[in-house]
């Protein structure tokens, strides 16, 4: 016999999956008597769920759209915000997007007409780069398993896919984060004795989990800055790029700014601007600055000037005709 709270959730789920349900069908699926179903229907109504009785030979029940939001867990603004979040998530890809789409359908069924109309006015289309085959396809069950280990502070054994091979890892999971549509696990790698960031769609957790652990402090103390810094090639103590330089370009600031979203662009005149930009390496930064197709004056540091000299020699060698 299910507990009343879990049975009510199961009953609500059954009512949401099909317009009409007979009392006998509900009783059979829940493993209870028809009298218990009638009592549970009354409890749902008391909570604010608009369950109506359906007349007919067998009788039944239907979950209609309500005049208010049951069970008063969300106000109108929160309900619309939830719909926007689900709509945005559903516009993505993978299993999470599919689950978000189903959740959006469930939410729409019980929204009052005025809020349902506002939700229907919102249309979101996901625009992905052509040939984007590397979209995040993390299994929601993986996210749940990782999140559970993080909250319980329990060591985790997992298989991590690196290229075509899977390798076992033992980690102390600290944070589950999302960044630019992708999920990451921040963890202390017990075998390598260092912090690591694992893409969740490349992780397969093993069970059972290991012993509990006392969390160690994260470098820099801020998980957002740590993840950003590590993904930019730094040690995670700062979110800044490990290499940052300043140049003067022979182009107007208005032409440079749209192509330097992470940089600082300062106007020096109608056809000149100063650009401060970062990258994961000095040669990478020099190559990025070369794409503006104009004269470049290096303000500093000297490492950036050396990187330009290295690239100049490399490009000159590439330009030589080969026999």
C-alpha positions as CSV (number, residue, x, y, z in Angstrom):
1,X,0.0,0.0,0.0
2,X,1.5,3.3,-1.0
3,X,1.7,6.2,1.5
4,X,-0.9,8.8,1.0
5,X,1.5,11.5,-0.3
6,X,3.2,9.3,-2.9
7,X,-0.2,7.8,-3.9
8,X,-1.6,11.3,-4.5
9,X,1.3,12.1,-6.8
10,X,0.8,8.8,-8.7
11,X,-2.9,9.6,-9.0
12,X,-2.2,13.1,-10.3
13,X,0.3,11.7,-12.8
14,X,-2.3,9.2,-14.1
15,X,-4.9,12.0,-14.5
16,X,-2.4,14.1,-16.4
17,X,-1.4,11.4,-18.9
18,X,-5.0,10.9,-20.3
19,X,-8.0,13.2,-20.4
20,X,-10.5,10.8,-18.8
21,X,-9.9,8.0,-16.3
22,X,-12.5,5.7,-14.8
23,X,-12.5,5.1,-11.1
24,X,-12.0,1.3,-11.5
25,X,-9.0,1.9,-13.8
26,X,-7.4,4.3,-11.3
27,X,-8.1,1.9,-8.4
28,X,-6.5,-1.0,-10.3
29,X,-3.4,0.9,-11.3
30,X,-2.9,2.3,-7.8
31,X,-3.7,-1.0,-6.1
32,X,-6.4,0.5,-3.9
33,X,-10.2,0.4,-3.6
34,X,-12.6,2.6,-5.5
35,X,-13.5,4.2,-2.1
36,X,-9.8,5.1,-1.5
37,X,-9.7,6.7,-5.0
38,X,-12.7,8.8,-4.2
39,X,-11.1,10.0,-0.9
40,X,-7.8,10.8,-2.8
41,X,-9.8,12.8,-5.4
42,X,-11.3,14.8,-2.6
43,X,-7.8,15.5,-1.2
44,X,-6.6,16.7,-4.6
45,X,-9.6,19.0,-4.9
46,X,-8.8,20.4,-1.4
47,X,-5.3,21.2,-2.5
48,X,-6.7,23.1,-5.4
49,X,-6.4,20.7,-8.3
50,X,-9.4,21.0,-10.6
51,X,-10.5,17.4,-10.8
52,X,-14.0,17.0,-12.2
53,X,-16.3,14.0,-12.3
54,X,-17.2,12.4,-15.6
55,X,-20.7,11.0,-16.0
56,X,-21.2,7.7,-17.8
57,X,-21.7,4.0,-17.3
58,X,-18.4,3.5,-15.5
59,X,-18.0,7.0,-14.3
60,X,-14.6,8.6,-14.0
61,X,-12.5,11.7,-13.4
62,X,-10.8,14.4,-15.5
63,X,-8.1,17.0,-14.6
64,X,-9.2,20.3,-16.0
65,X,-7.4,23.7,-16.3
66,X,-8.0,25.6,-13.1
67,X,-8.9,29.1,-12.2
68,X,-5.9,29.3,-9.9
69,X,-2.6,27.5,-9.6
70,X,-2.7,24.4,-7.4
71,X,-1.4,23.9,-4.8
72,X,-0.5,27.5,-4.4
73,X,3.2,26.7,-4.8
74,X,3.7,29.3,-7.5
75,X,2.3,32.8,-8.0
76,X,1.5,34.0,-11.5
77,X,4.9,35.5,-12.0
78,X,6.7,32.3,-10.9
79,X,4.5,30.2,-13.1
80,X,5.3,32.3,-16.2
81,X,9.0,32.2,-15.3
82,X,8.9,28.4,-14.9
83,X,7.2,28.2,-18.3
84,X,9.9,30.4,-19.9
85,X,12.7,28.2,-18.3
86,X,11.1,25.0,-19.6
87,X,10.5,26.5,-23.0
88,X,14.1,27.5,-23.2
89,X,15.3,24.1,-22.1
90,X,13.0,22.3,-24.5
91,X,14.5,24.3,-27.4
92,X,17.8,22.6,-26.7
93,X,18.8,19.0,-27.5
94,X,19.1,15.7,-25.8
95,X,17.2,13.9,-23.1
96,X,16.9,17.0,-20.8
97,X,15.2,18.9,-23.6
98,X,12.8,16.1,-24.2
99,X,11.9,15.9,-20.5
100,X,11.5,19.7,-20.4
101,X,9.1,19.5,-23.3
102,X,7.0,16.9,-21.5
103,X,7.1,19.0,-18.3
104,X,5.9,22.0,-20.3
105,X,3.0,20.1,-21.6
106,X,2.0,19.0,-18.0
107,X,2.3,22.6,-16.7
108,X,0.2,23.9,-19.5
109,X,-2.6,21.5,-18.6
110,X,-3.2,23.0,-15.2
111,X,-2.4,26.7,-15.9
112,X,-5.4,29.1,-15.7
113,X,-6.5,30.3,-19.2
114,X,-5.0,33.8,-18.7
115,X,-1.5,32.3,-18.0
116,X,-1.8,29.6,-20.6
117,X,-2.4,32.4,-23.2
118,X,0.7,34.3,-22.0
119,X,2.8,31.1,-22.2
120,X,1.5,30.3,-25.7
121,X,2.7,33.7,-26.9
122,X,6.3,32.7,-26.1
123,X,8.1,30.9,-29.0
124,X,11.7,29.9,-28.7
125,X,13.8,28.5,-31.5
126,X,17.3,27.1,-30.8
127,X,19.9,28.2,-33.3
128,X,23.0,25.9,-33.4
129,X,26.1,26.2,-35.4
130,X,26.0,24.2,-38.7
131,X,27.3,20.7,-38.2
132,X,27.1,20.9,-34.4
133,X,27.4,17.3,-33.5
134,X,28.9,17.9,-30.1
135,X,25.7,19.1,-28.4
136,X,25.2,18.1,-24.8
137,X,23.2,14.9,-24.5
138,X,23.6,14.2,-20.8
139,X,21.2,11.5,-19.5
140,X,19.0,13.1,-16.7
141,X,19.6,10.0,-14.6
142,X,23.4,10.8,-14.7
143,X,22.7,14.3,-13.5
144,X,20.6,13.0,-10.7
145,X,23.3,10.5,-9.7
146,X,26.0,13.1,-9.7
147,X,23.9,15.6,-7.8
148,X,23.1,13.0,-5.2
149,X,26.8,12.3,-4.6
150,X,27.6,16.0,-4.4
151,X,24.9,16.6,-1.8
152,X,25.8,13.5,0.2
153,X,29.5,14.3,0.1
154,X,30.3,10.7,-1.0
155,X,33.2,9.5,-3.0
156,X,32.2,8.5,-6.5
157,X,33.6,5.9,-8.9
158,X,32.9,6.7,-12.5
159,X,34.0,5.8,-16.1
160,X,35.1,8.9,-18.0
161,X,35.1,8.8,-21.8
162,X,38.2,10.5,-23.3
163,X,38.2,10.1,-27.0
164,X,37.2,6.6,-27.8
165,X,38.4,5.0,-24.6
166,X,36.7,4.9,-21.1
167,X,38.9,5.2,-18.1
168,X,37.9,4.5,-14.4
169,X,38.3,7.4,-12.0
170,X,37.8,7.9,-8.3
171,X,36.7,11.4,-7.3
172,X,35.3,13.5,-4.5
173,X,32.4,15.4,-6.3
174,X,32.1,19.0,-5.2
175,X,29.8,20.9,-7.6
176,X,27.5,20.1,-10.6
177,X,27.4,23.2,-12.8
178,X,26.0,24.2,-16.1
179,X,27.8,26.6,-18.5
180,X,26.7,27.6,-21.9
181,X,24.3,24.7,-22.3
182,X,26.6,22.0,-21.0
183,X,26.8,20.2,-17.7
184,X,30.1,19.8,-15.8
185,X,31.2,17.9,-12.6
186,X,33.8,19.7,-10.5
187,X,35.7,17.1,-8.4
188,X,38.9,16.3,-6.7
189,X,40.6,13.4,-8.5
190,X,41.9,11.0,-5.8
191,X,44.3,9.2,-8.1
192,X,45.8,12.3,-9.7
193,X,45.5,14.4,-6.5
194,X,44.3,17.5,-8.3
195,X,41.1,19.2,-9.3
196,X,39.4,18.1,-12.4
197,X,36.3,19.2,-14.5
198,X,34.4,16.4,-16.2
199,X,31.8,16.9,-18.9
200,X,28.7,15.2,-17.6
201,X,27.8,13.7,-21.0
202,X,31.1,11.8,-20.9
203,X,30.7,10.3,-17.5
204,X,29.1,7.1,-16.4
205,X,28.7,6.8,-12.6
206,X,29.2,3.5,-10.9
207,X,27.3,2.2,-7.9
208,X,27.5,2.0,-5.0
209,X,29.2,5.3,-4.0
210,X,32.1,5.3,-1.6
211,X,32.7,6.7,1.9
212,X,31.8,10.2,2.9
213,X,34.4,12.9,2.8
214,X,35.1,16.4,4.2
215,X,35.0,18.8,1.3
216,X,38.3,20.7,0.7
217,X,38.3,24.4,-0.3
218,X,38.0,25.1,-4.0
219,X,40.9,27.2,-5.4
220,X,39.8,30.9,-5.5
221,X,36.7,30.0,-3.5
222,X,34.2,30.7,-6.3
223,X,32.9,27.8,-8.4
224,X,31.9,30.0,-11.3
225,X,35.4,31.7,-11.5
226,X,37.1,28.3,-11.0
227,X,35.2,26.6,-13.9
228,X,35.6,29.6,-16.2
229,X,39.3,29.9,-15.4
230,X,40.0,26.2,-15.9
231,X,38.2,26.0,-19.2
232,X,40.2,29.1,-20.3
233,X,43.4,27.2,-19.6
234,X,44.3,28.7,-16.2
235,X,44.6,27.1,-12.7
236,X,41.1,28.1,-11.6
237,X,42.2,30.6,-9.0
238,X,40.9,33.4,-11.3
239,X,38.4,33.5,-14.1
240,X,40.7,35.6,-16.2
241,X,42.6,34.3,-19.2
242,X,46.1,33.1,-18.4
243,X,47.5,35.3,-21.2
244,X,46.2,38.9,-21.7
245,X,47.7,41.6,-23.9
246,X,47.0,45.1,-25.2
247,X,47.3,46.2,-28.8
248,X,46.4,49.2,-31.0
249,X,44.5,48.3,-34.2
250,X,44.1,50.3,-37.3
251,X,40.3,49.9,-37.3
252,X,37.4,51.9,-35.8
253,X,36.2,50.7,-32.4
254,X,32.7,50.0,-33.8
255,X,34.1,47.5,-36.2
256,X,36.2,45.7,-33.6
257,X,33.8,45.5,-30.7
258,X,31.3,42.9,-32.2
259,X,34.2,40.5,-32.7
260,X,35.8,40.9,-29.3
261,X,33.0,40.1,-26.8
262,X,35.5,39.1,-24.1
263,X,37.8,42.1,-24.7
264,X,37.9,45.8,-23.8
265,X,37.7,48.1,-26.8
266,X,38.7,51.8,-26.4
267,X,38.3,54.4,-29.2
268,X,41.5,56.3,-30.1
269,X,40.2,58.1,-33.2
270,X,38.0,57.5,-36.2
271,X,40.2,54.7,-37.5
272,X,42.1,53.5,-34.4
273,X,41.3,51.7,-31.2
274,X,43.0,50.0,-28.3
275,X,42.0,46.4,-27.6
276,X,42.7,44.4,-24.5
277,X,42.1,40.7,-25.1
278,X,42.9,37.4,-23.4
279,X,43.5,33.8,-24.6
280,X,44.8,30.5,-23.4
281,X,48.3,31.0,-24.9
282,X,50.3,33.9,-26.3
283,X,50.5,32.4,-29.8
284,X,46.7,31.8,-29.6
285,X,46.2,35.5,-28.6
286,X,48.5,36.7,-31.5
287,X,46.6,34.5,-34.0
288,X,43.2,35.9,-32.7
289,X,44.4,39.5,-33.1
290,X,45.6,38.8,-36.6
291,X,42.1,38.1,-37.8
292,X,41.2,41.8,-37.7
293,X,43.2,42.1,-41.0
294,X,44.8,45.4,-40.1
295,X,48.1,46.8,-38.7
296,X,48.8,45.8,-35.1
297,X,50.9,47.8,-32.7
298,X,51.8,45.8,-29.6
299,X,51.5,47.8,-26.4
300,X,52.4,44.8,-24.2
301,X,53.5,42.6,-22.7
302,X,56.8,41.5,-24.3
303,X,55.5,37.9,-24.4
304,X,52.8,38.9,-26.9
305,X,55.4,40.6,-29.2
306,X,57.5,37.4,-29.1
307,X,54.4,35.4,-30.0
308,X,53.9,37.6,-33.1
309,X,57.5,37.0,-34.1
310,X,57.0,33.2,-33.7
311,X,53.9,33.3,-35.8
312,X,55.5,35.5,-38.4
313,X,58.4,33.0,-38.9
314,X,55.9,30.1,-39.0
315,X,53.7,31.8,-41.6
316,X,56.7,32.8,-43.7
317,X,57.8,29.2,-43.8
318,X,54.3,28.1,-44.7
319,X,54.2,30.6,-47.6
320,X,57.4,29.3,-49.2
321,X,56.7,27.2,-52.3
322,X,57.5,23.6,-51.9
323,X,59.2,21.4,-54.6
